[in-house]
Amino acid sequence: MKKLVNLLLMLIVVQTTSCQTKKQETMQLLDRTQDYIIDTNKPKTGYYLQINNQNCHYKILVNDLLIHTYNDPYPAFSVRIPITPVILKSGEQKLSIVVLPNQGDELTRNTDITISLMRYADMSNQTDFGGSTTIMDWEMPAIQDKENLPMFRFDTIFKAEVPYEMNTINYATDLTKMDKDILLKEVVNQFELMHDYIKNDYDKFNVLAEERIKSSSVPNYKTDEDIRKVYSDNKKGFTEPENKKILQPLENYKMVLYGNGRIATLERLHDSGRIIWGKDTERGNEKFSLPLFIYKDTRDNQWHMW
């Protein structure tokens, strides 16, 4: 099944309520010169996960940042995903694999997932990315009858070397220290605003994304124009008449915090999927979706897209 958006987690400035839209369009942008540091003398290393799963759903997190979710109805699937965008700097990285039931409330003995963590030496090498090295192979232990497991989690540490530092997380407010009711209200306000832009004015949504275009391009080893093409392609997909009809309203969600409590998102209640999504009219499952995460920057005390 083809998803429209899975490549980048863009950062977009938003204000707390839609009545502030006019002010938002003329607001002073943050100075982001310290948000990223690039060492052009180091190789453009890339890190990927090869994932093969059967009879389960799962989430993949690196440094408590959600990089991939599988909640499709198909019993078996194989995918290779880049995780470099959530490796913020060189050093130790925490990898977490959360395995969930694809049916019912418990994992079954037919549940199986295997993961290979691979390092590519040079992503600028268009032939083979400089060759790959397998860092780790992992397979979920077999589940015995009557174990009654609602989920299974595996955490490990690996070392990575990347030619950059992404420092925005250093300016992200610890959301766990906010009043929960106020936090939920503010997060929902942000998502309502973004959902309205996506539905009614996608150009405005893309204009707002320009604030962080350079920082989005760094860990993905893309040019600014590459990122703008992603914006353009996303707009084409979301504004197609057929897809506009199946874009789901913002409802039946839960708030989830990532990034060790510094990044917030809304997820669907029934399967923990993305809340900005289109529903297949025949099968009822997700046809397309957009990953959106927000954080509150300590430099201006405003919400921004991660």
QUIQUIPE-V205045 format. One record per residue. N is the residue number from 1. RES is the residue in three letters. PSI is psi in radians with two decimals (* if undefined). Layout:
n: <N	N>
res: <RES	RES>
psi: <PSI	PSI>
//
This chain:
n: <1	2	3	4	5	6	7	8	9	10	11	12	13	14	15	16	17	18	19	20	21	22	23	24	25	26	27	28	29	30	31	32	33	34	35	36	37	38	39	40	41	42	43	44	45	46	47	48	49	50	51	52	53	54	55	56	57	58	59	60	61	62	63	64	65	66	67	68	69	70	71	72	73	74	75	76	77	78	79	80	81	82	83	84	85	86	87	88	89	90	91	92	93	94	95	96	97	98	99	100	101	102	103	104	105	106	107	108	109	110	111	112	113	114	115	116	117	118	119	120	121	122	123	124	125	126	127	128	129	130	131	132	133	134	135	136	137	138	139	140	141	142	143	144	145	146	147	148	149	150	151	152	153	154	155	156	157	158	159	160	161	162	163	164	165	166	167	168	169	170	171	172	173	174	175	176	177	178	179	180	181	182	183	184	185	186	187	188	189	190	191	192	193	194	195	196	197	198	199	200	201	202	203	204	205	206	207	208	209	210	211	212	213	214	215	216	217	218	219	220	221	222	223	224	225	226	227	228	229	230	231	232	233	234	235	236	237	238	239	240	241	242	243	244	245	246	247	248	249	250	251	252	253	254	255	256	257	258	259	260	261	262	263	264	265	266	267	268	269	270	271	272	273	274	275	276	277	278	279	280	281	282	283	284	285	286	287	288	289	290	291	292	293	294	295	296	297	298	299	300	301	302	303	304	305	306>
res: <MET	LYS	LYS	LEU	VAL	ASN	LEU	LEU	LEU	MET	LEU	ILE	VAL	VAL	GLN	THR	THR	SER	CYS	GLN	THR	LYS	LYS	GLN	GLU	THR	MET	GLN	LEU	LEU	ASP	ARG	THR	GLN	ASP	TYR	ILE	ILE	ASP	THR	ASN	LYS	PRO	LYS	THR	GLY	TYR	TYR	LEU	GLN	ILE	ASN	ASN	GLN	ASN	CYS	HIS	TYR	LYS	ILE	LEU	VAL	ASN	ASP	LEU	LEU	ILE	HIS	THR	TYR	ASN	ASP	PRO	TYR	PRO	ALA	PHE	SER	VAL	ARG	ILE	PRO	ILE	THR	PRO	VAL	ILE	LEU	LYS	SER	GLY	GLU	GLN	LYS	LEU	SER	ILE	VAL	VAL	LEU	PRO	ASN	GLN	GLY	ASP	GLU	LEU	THR	ARG	ASN	THR	ASP	ILE	THR	ILE	SER	LEU	MET	ARG	TYR	ALA	ASP	MET	SER	ASN	GLN	THR	ASP	PHE	GLY	GLY	SER	THR	THR	ILE	MET	ASP	TRP	GLU	MET	PRO	ALA	ILE	GLN	ASP	LYS	GLU	ASN	LEU	PRO	MET	PHE	ARG	PHE	ASP	THR	ILE	PHE	LYS	ALA	GLU	VAL	PRO	TYR	GLU	MET	ASN	THR	ILE	ASN	TYR	ALA	THR	ASP	LEU	THR	LYS	MET	ASP	LYS	ASP	ILE	LEU	LEU	LYS	GLU	VAL	VAL	ASN	GLN	PHE	GLU	LEU	MET	HIS	ASP	TYR	ILE	LYS	ASN	ASP	TYR	ASP	LYS	PHE	ASN	VAL	LEU	ALA	GLU	GLU	ARG	ILE	LYS	SER	SER	SER	VAL	PRO	ASN	TYR	LYS	THR	ASP	GLU	ASP	ILE	ARG	LYS	VAL	TYR	SER	ASP	ASN	LYS	LYS	GLY	PHE	THR	GLU	PRO	GLU	ASN	LYS	LYS	ILE	LEU	GLN	PRO	LEU	GLU	ASN	TYR	LYS	MET	VAL	LEU	TYR	GLY	ASN	GLY	ARG	ILE	ALA	THR	LEU	GLU	ARG	LEU	HIS	ASP	SER	GLY	ARG	ILE	ILE	TRP	GLY	LYS	ASP	THR	GLU	ARG	GLY	ASN	GLU	LYS	PHE	SER	LEU	PRO	LEU	PHE	ILE	TYR	LYS	ASP	THR	ARG	ASP	ASN	GLN	TRP	HIS	MET	TRP>
psi: <2.28	2.19	2.49	-0.62	2.07	-0.07	-0.93	2.61	1.69	2.73	2.19	2.31	2.34	2.67	3.12	-0.46	2.74	-0.41	-0.20	0.18	-0.79	-0.75	-0.66	-0.69	-0.36	0.15	2.72	2.20	2.68	2.60	1.92	0.38	-0.40	0.03	-0.38	2.52	2.27	2.32	1.76	-0.18	-0.21	2.62	2.64	1.35	2.62	2.52	2.31	2.72	2.23	2.07	2.23	2.13	2.65	2.29	0.77	2.82	2.90	2.85	2.49	2.18	2.46	2.15	0.63	0.38	2.19	2.12	-0.43	2.43	2.39	2.03	0.46	2.79	-0.18	2.37	-0.43	2.50	2.62	2.35	2.63	2.12	2.49	2.37	0.02	-0.66	-0.34	0.21	1.84	-0.44	2.93	2.68	-2.77	2.40	2.44	2.15	2.24	2.32	2.06	2.01	2.27	2.72	2.50	-0.24	2.49	-2.83	0.01	2.62	2.56	2.98	-0.24	-0.09	2.30	2.41	2.31	2.52	2.35	2.24	2.14	2.55	2.24	2.36	-0.58	1.80	-0.22	-0.20	1.87	-0.20	-1.01	0.40	0.51	0.17	2.69	2.69	2.27	2.11	-0.63	2.47	2.36	2.43	2.38	2.34	2.58	2.45	2.29	2.71	2.50	0.39	-0.45	0.93	2.05	-0.35	2.92	2.37	2.38	2.21	2.41	2.99	2.41	2.77	2.46	2.60	2.08	2.69	0.52	2.91	2.29	1.99	0.11	-0.60	-0.44	-0.34	0.14	2.27	2.47	1.78	-0.31	-0.27	-0.08	2.70	2.28	-0.69	-0.73	-0.74	-0.84	-0.75	-0.76	-0.72	-0.78	-0.70	-0.73	-0.78	-0.59	-0.73	-0.82	-0.67	-0.69	-0.73	-0.79	-0.67	-0.65	-0.34	1.27	-0.45	-0.70	-0.69	-0.76	-0.63	-0.74	-0.51	-0.29	-0.43	-0.59	0.40	-0.66	-0.79	-0.43	-0.54	-0.48	-1.03	-0.21	-0.04	0.81	2.77	2.90	-0.66	-0.59	-0.75	-0.72	-0.57	-0.65	-0.79	-0.81	-0.75	-0.69	-0.74	-0.78	-0.75	-0.81	-0.41	0.01	2.36	-0.72	-0.71	-0.57	-0.59	-0.55	0.06	2.16	2.59	2.82	1.65	2.89	1.04	2.94	2.62	2.36	2.41	2.40	-3.04	0.69	0.76	0.19	-0.15	2.35	2.67	2.96	2.39	2.68	2.46	-0.69	-0.42	0.19	0.38	3.10	2.52	-0.33	1.78	2.80	2.39	2.18	2.14	-0.42	-0.80	-0.36	-0.02	-3.13	2.23	-0.67	2.84	2.87	2.12	2.13	2.24	2.56	2.73	2.78	2.07	2.28	-0.28	-0.45	0.00	0.54	2.74	2.45	2.72	2.34	*>
//
